[in-house]
Amino acid sequence: MGFFTDSLGRQTVAQKPNAPILGWAVLGAASFVALDEQNRERLRRASAVCLAVWAVLEVVSGQSGFRRSAGALTLSWLWRRANA
């Protein structure tokens, strides 16, 4: 198994988006068009939660080293951003 491939030799860099990534994208886009600041902040937080769920899923069950690393780096970035 290579860094960019799974145990069957298939590349795993680009895959169909799953529900947490779709949620992150939709909620993030909605936060840009929300008129009320309170709603904008709620949408941003919900978007960040979706991204964190995706990252945890990748760390736990990513199909390649690349996917697991991407999840770990995303979790690190979210952690630093939340504690800045």
HELIX and SHEET records of a PDB file:
HELIX    1   1 ALA A   19  VAL A   33  1                                  15    
HELIX    2   2 GLU A   37  SER A   61  1                                  25    
HELIX    3   3 GLY A   65  ALA A   82  1                                  18    
END                                                                             
